[in-house]
Amino acid sequence: MTIDEARTAVLSESSPLPPEEVPLAQAVGRVAAREFIASHGLPPFDHSAKDGFAVRSVDTRGATRESRVELSVVTTIPAGTMPEVELRVGQAAKIMTGAPLPSGADAVVKRELTQERQGYVTVSRQVSPGTDVRRAAEDVAAGQVALSAGTLLGPGEIGLLAGLGVAKVTVHRRPRVVIVPTGSELVEVDETPGPGQIHSSNAYILRALCAELGVETEVLDIVKDDREATRISLERGLGYDVLLSTGGVSVGDFDYVREVQEELGVQQRVRGVAMKPGRPLVFGVLGRCLVFGFPGNPAAIPVCFELLVRPAVLRLLGHRRVLRPVCTGLATTDMRGHKDMLRVVAVHASHDLQGWRIAPSAEQSTAPRGPNVTENGLAFIPAGVAGVRAGEAVEFVLTREPLE
C-alpha cells in the first residue's frame, strides 16, 4: 500500500472513544464530547474594564488637557458590589476594574486621564459611549452554544467554562495503549547486555510519543522470539484500545508477530507500506482494538507513529484535525530517493526570512539507528524520484518546533 492508502485504512477503523466526565481542572488538552450551552451571559453585567470613573459620556464633551471638565464624585464602586446610585447630569462614580457600571453611566474614564480632589474629578479627554466598558453577554449570551462538540479544550476554553460555572466537563475518553517489545536480542535499560544483545529503546520511543499526545501507556515485558510467548503477550494486549508491538513483523525465521495476530483473529488491513523506513509495518483490528506491528528498526518507529498511529490516536481522542499541515522548504544538501517507495527522511527544519531550510540528519541508511536529537521534521521524496538536490523544494511536516 501507499502511505495514503494505509492511512485511509487506519482512519476508517478509528472513531472517537465514548465520553466520560472529568473535573474542569483536568480537562485541558481533552476534546469536548458534547456542546456546552451558556446558562447565563458572559460577562453577566456591564462592568468597568479599567480603574477610573464611570460617567455619562455626554458630560465629557469638549474635555481636553487645556479645558478640563469637572464632575461631582457621588460614590465609589469596588469590584464585587452592586451600585445603588443612578448618575445624573454632571456626576461620576469612582469605579474599580470589574465593578458593575451604575445606572445612567455608559463609559469609563481611566484614572490616568483624571485628577480627583475634594469630592470632584476633572477629566482631560472626551470619551464615547462604551469606552472601557465590557458589555453584558458580549462574550457569550445565555442560551448560546458556548463550545461545540469536538472542540479542543485549551486555556481559553477552560476559562470560558469556568466563567460559566461548569465544574465537570464531558470529554472523549483517552485510549488505553499497550506496548509489546519483541526480540531475543533485547534487554531492559537497567540490565547489562550479553553477547549479541542491545538495550530495548523502541518501547521508550513509543511511550514518549504517546505521552506527547497526553496518552499514558503500559509496557509489557520484553517478549523473546518464541511463538507461544508472543501469543500470550499479544493476547493480553488485545484487551486494550491500541496495541503497539515492535519487531517480529518481517519474514525472518523467528518473526512470529504477523502469524500470531492472524491466529488470534486480528483482521489485517495493512500488510506492509511502500515507504522507507517502515516498509514491514502491519495494521489490523480485533473488535475495537487497533493493532499495529512495527518493524524493529528504531529509525522506523517515529516515522510509522507520525504517519499512521498519531492520526489514529487523535481520532480516538475526538480531534477533528488529525494530520499535520504539509509545508515546503528548500533542501540544504542532496537527499536520495527510492525507485519504488516513498522515502521519508528525518530532517532538521529551520526558518529564516527566505523561508524553511531543510537539512537531513545523518545519512539515511536502511540499517537500524536511533533518531537524531536535532530532528524536528520528516521530509518526503516521492516514489520514483531519484532524489532532491540542494536548493530544490521538498515537502515536509514539522513534528516539533525549531529550537532556534
Protein Blocks (a to p, Z undefined) as FASTA:
>chain_A
ZZklmmmmmmmmgccdddddddfklmgoiacfbdcddfbdcdfbdcdfbdcddddfklmg
oiafklccddddfbdcdehiacfbdcdehiacdddehiacdehiabdcdfklgcceehia
cdfbdcdehiapacehklbcghiafbdghiacdfklmmmmmmnopabdcddddddddddd
edjkbccfkbccdehiacdfklmmmmmmmmmnopacdddddddddfklmmmmmmmmmmpm
bdcdeehiambfklcklmmmmmnopacfbgcjaddehklpccddehjbccddddfblklm
mmmmmmmmmmmmmmmnopablcdcddddddfbdcdddfkbccdddddddddfkbccdddd
ddddfbdcdddfkbcbdcdddehiabdcehiacddddfbdcfZZ
